[in-house]
Amino acid sequence: MSSRGDHYGIRRGRESDVDQLARLHATVQLQAATGGEPHAGISAWVHDLLSGHPSVTPDDFLVVEDTTTGRLAASLVGLRQEWNLAGIPLPVMQVELVGTAPEHRGNQLTERLLAALHDRCATDRVPLQIVEGIPHFYRRFGYDYALAHGGAPTVPATALPDVYPGPWTVRPATAADADALARLDRRQVDGDALVSPRDAVAWRYELVGRRAEAIVRREVAVLLRGEQVQGYLVHGTALNAAGELVVLAATCEPAGRWPEAAAATYAYLGRVGRRYATMAQRPFHAVRPLLDPDHLLARIGPTGIPTRPRAWYARTGDPVELLARLAPLLRSRWQSADLRWPESTLVIDTYTASAHLEFDDGELTAVTARRSTIGPSSDASHHAAIPPGALLHLTVGHRTLPEVLDAWPDAAVRDGLTGQFLTAAFPRVPVRVWPWN
Ligand SMILES: CC(C)(COP(=O)(O)OP(=O)(O)OC[C@H]1O[C@@H](n2cnc3c(N)ncnc32)[C@H](O)[C@@H]1OP(=O)(O)O)[C@@H](O)C(=O)NCCC(=O)NCCS
């Protein structure tokens, strides 16, 4: 029963909710695309999530029940996954399928569902929540665009090579490739990027586990040098409305092999795009890589049309805990920059809590949370005052310290040395994630 004294109650999802959940979401999501008809791709996705998805159980759905009828009024799902930030495992909760039945709108049901989800994340120590959602809406709930998404140039179909005669081949992946794909992902964590590695079970699910019509189904192709799988591509199952073939992920191990593998990759994407165009009887205009602009495949590919990067909404309930998880990374970044902190503590205050970074002989040994002080930006015992949202941007590598100081007037560092340390601690991080949904 609701604590607000109305007829709504929040509870976890149950296996028996599957048909109601599929119906609710198929009739509220992407209605502009279906002209008001139920969306078959959404319905299939909900069924997939509740039968066979490797990391989702009915419990991961949160639902609002209308207690007068027992019917579902709204729901969302929290998809748990483990990302990796330059070697540090990072539990992430991705919010998907946020929807309220039209007759129940106006009751702030998403706010209640997200409050419940955030409580669950705090209890389960999942420090980062993300959502790719309607512009601005999620800012109401403490989310901010803090994870870059895309930004690589769009490659016109006319710029794609026709054939590639070299030692690399690209072919659709099969379930038998799952182990090789997982091996490639394991190596991703050794780089400096934010990645979302999949194990063999998750890869098998991507390859053969989803219903054909599920809206989030993607095609996977493997890059081979001779017989050996050395990379992969993940792309859409059809052209998008703009006639583009969207590429969600592209990996080659080692990445230094991209200059050899790129021509075969673009030639393959050209073949796929033309095949999709023939099937749909409409033109194929371009390949749209949702990759970061520094991705080697984007940098060495055919000249493309510059694309403005997008971003995912991100939130943390505890920026100091998020920072503490990164302690080994901060230590190694300072070692690489040959920096040793001269005091026993470095205090970063967020105006709501403060992070005490403890040092022994110049090396970081621990990060602990303490209460914030009033007026931290002028407290002489504090080295930096960084508002919680700005600290999130720094920790995930979305903004550098100079950018934070420029954009947040209430962010401050005590002196040049602190500025030097925090600049080295928080470089920009390439985002190479492809969330598990
Ligand atoms: C978006 C949606 C979930 C909001 O439902 P809800 O949480 O029950 O929200 P309410 O109807 O109570 O509206 C809450 C507030 O959000 C605002 N809002 C609702 N939809 C919005 C949207 N698409 N964009 C921006 N603001 C929106 C409302 O104006 C309202 O503002 P107010 O409190 O200042 O008056 C619901 O409209 C929906 O199911 N839409 C279709 C599916 C969808 O787009 N889902 C989101 C996918 S990311």
The ligand as an SDF file (V2000), in Angstrom:
LIG
                    3D

 48 50  0  0  0  0  0  0  0  0999 V2000
    7.2510    9.3250  -19.3450 C   0  0  0  0  0  0  0  0  0  0  0  0
    6.2310    8.6600  -18.4400 C   0  0  0  0  0  0  0  0  0  0  0  0
    6.7840    7.3400  -17.9300 C   0  0  0  0  0  0  0  0  0  0  0  0
    5.9350    9.5830  -17.2770 C   0  0  0  0  0  0  0  0  0  0  0  0
    4.9130    9.0290  -16.4800 O   0  0  0  0  0  0  0  0  0  0  0  0
    4.7950    9.3480  -14.8930 P   0  0  0  0  0  0  0  0  0  0  0  0
    6.0240    9.1050  -14.2090 O   0  0  0  0  0  0  0  0  0  0  0  0
    3.6160    8.5940  -14.4050 O   0  0  0  0  0  0  0  0  0  0  0  0
    4.7170   10.8790  -14.8680 O   0  0  0  0  0  0  0  0  0  0  0  0
    3.5420   11.9210  -14.6980 P   0  0  0  0  0  0  0  0  0  0  0  0
    2.5140   11.7510  -15.7560 O   0  0  0  0  0  0  0  0  0  0  0  0
    3.0760   11.9160  -13.3040 O   0  0  0  0  0  0  0  0  0  0  0  0
    4.3970   13.2140  -15.0040 O   0  0  0  0  0  0  0  0  0  0  0  0
    5.3990   13.5980  -14.0950 C   0  0  0  0  0  0  0  0  0  0  0  0
    6.0400   14.8370  -14.6030 C   0  0  0  0  0  0  0  0  0  0  0  0
    6.8820   14.4870  -15.7080 O   0  0  0  0  0  0  0  0  0  0  0  0
    6.5570   15.2920  -16.8280 C   0  0  0  0  0  0  0  0  0  0  0  0
    6.6660   14.4720  -18.0350 N   0  0  0  0  0  0  0  0  0  0  0  0
    5.8970   13.4490  -18.3690 C   0  0  0  0  0  0  0  0  0  0  0  0
    6.3070   12.9470  -19.5640 N   0  0  0  0  0  0  0  0  0  0  0  0
    7.3590   13.6960  -19.9450 C   0  0  0  0  0  0  0  0  0  0  0  0
    8.1990   13.6830  -21.0920 C   0  0  0  0  0  0  0  0  0  0  0  0
    8.0040   12.8060  -22.0930 N   0  0  0  0  0  0  0  0  0  0  0  0
    9.1890   14.5890  -21.1590 N   0  0  0  0  0  0  0  0  0  0  0  0
    9.3890   15.4850  -20.1760 C   0  0  0  0  0  0  0  0  0  0  0  0
    8.5980   15.5560  -19.0660 N   0  0  0  0  0  0  0  0  0  0  0  0
    7.5970   14.6590  -18.9660 C   0  0  0  0  0  0  0  0  0  0  0  0
    5.1050   15.6910  -16.5990 C   0  0  0  0  0  0  0  0  0  0  0  0
    4.8010   16.8810  -17.2970 O   0  0  0  0  0  0  0  0  0  0  0  0
    5.0620   15.8710  -15.1090 C   0  0  0  0  0  0  0  0  0  0  0  0
    5.5840   17.1490  -14.7780 O   0  0  0  0  0  0  0  0  0  0  0  0
    4.9710   18.0020  -13.5220 P   0  0  0  0  0  0  0  0  0  0  0  0
    5.0800   17.1170  -12.3260 O   0  0  0  0  0  0  0  0  0  0  0  0
    5.8990   19.1790  -13.4560 O   0  0  0  0  0  0  0  0  0  0  0  0
    3.5940   18.3250  -13.8790 O   0  0  0  0  0  0  0  0  0  0  0  0
    4.8800    8.3860  -19.1740 C   0  0  0  0  0  0  0  0  0  0  0  0
    4.4500    9.5820  -19.7440 O   0  0  0  0  0  0  0  0  0  0  0  0
    5.0020    7.3350  -20.2580 C   0  0  0  0  0  0  0  0  0  0  0  0
    4.7890    6.1560  -20.0060 O   0  0  0  0  0  0  0  0  0  0  0  0
    5.2830    7.7600  -21.4920 N   0  0  0  0  0  0  0  0  0  0  0  0
    5.4210    6.8340  -22.6290 C   0  0  0  0  0  0  0  0  0  0  0  0
    6.6000    5.9390  -22.5010 C   0  0  0  0  0  0  0  0  0  0  0  0
    7.9050    6.6870  -22.3870 C   0  0  0  0  0  0  0  0  0  0  0  0
    8.1630    7.6530  -23.0880 O   0  0  0  0  0  0  0  0  0  0  0  0
    8.7560    6.1930  -21.4810 N   0  0  0  0  0  0  0  0  0  0  0  0
   10.0370    6.7440  -21.2090 C   0  0  0  0  0  0  0  0  0  0  0  0
   11.0280    6.0460  -22.0090 C   0  0  0  0  0  0  0  0  0  0  0  0
   12.6530    6.6290  -21.6300 S   0  0  0  0  0  0  0  0  0  0  0  0
  1  2  1  0
  2  3  1  0
  2  4  1  0
  2 36  1  0
  4  5  1  0
  5  6  1  0
  6  7  2  0
  6  8  1  0
  6  9  1  0
  9 10  1  0
 10 11  2  0
 10 12  1  0
 10 13  1  0
 13 14  1  0
 14 15  1  0
 15 16  1  0
 15 30  1  0
 16 17  1  0
 17 18  1  0
 17 28  1  0
 18 19  1  0
 18 27  1  0
 19 20  2  0
 20 21  1  0
 21 22  1  0
 21 27  2  0
 22 23  1  0
 22 24  2  0
 24 25  1  0
 25 26  2  0
 26 27  1  0
 28 29  1  0
 28 30  1  0
 30 31  1  0
 31 32  1  0
 32 33  2  0
 32 34  1  0
 32 35  1  0
 36 37  1  0
 36 38  1  0
 38 39  2  0
 38 40  1  0
 40 41  1  0
 41 42  1  0
 42 43  1  0
 43 44  2  0
 43 45  1  0
 45 46  1  0
 46 47  1  0
 47 48  1  0
M  END
$$$$
